[in-house]
């Protein structure tokens, strides 16, 4: 039997630092309150990810507090932080990583306007160029699922299958976003709340008019391939 390939300690430490920093970004952007919400990040080239511990306040969260898990959501024994219980959403994150190999980061927030759309079970229509740019069309609604097992993850994967959106509004719960890494997923969460608020306000004054599909396709293509600096285009 071949010896297991050791995971570079620095690769894990780097993801720990990034994910700890990004939890502070959720607070700064007003996307979470108290201990709700979480960020996870895949350790590149491995079947491991780090995630927030359950019920720990953001002000008390540092890199060594994050929990290392395998893609079944099982805490890696003896790893830093392994004495703590991982987030209640760990099984959902693990399911996403197992079924979407291109995903390197998953974020869940309780941001006010995105949660309001999820409470209504209503997709956010693509009525703004910002939505077309970032999400490639309407932001879809996923099924209601109880917290604690992989049902939420299954709903995320099934809803986003064949969809350009990097965000899903889980019915009666709230938003989840994905990205090529944890930073990219947090960016999607910030942008989601921004458009959820704007579209909600716009709807108060009259009917919404979705953008034409051809325009959506052109805007999405330009944003994904031309906008920004190519070495860091999605951030």
Secondary structure, DSSP 8 states (H G I E B T S, - for coil): --------HHHHHHHHHHHHHHHHHHHHTT---TT--EEEEE-TTSSEEEE-BTT--GGG--GGGSEEEETTS-B-TTSTTTTS-B-TTHHHHHHHHHH-TT--EEEE---HHHHHHHHHT--B---SHHHHHHHSS-BEEE----TTSTHHHHHHHHHHTT---SEEEETTTEEEEEESSHHHHHHHHHHHHHHHHHHHHHHTTS------HHHHHHHHHHHHHTSS-GGGTT-
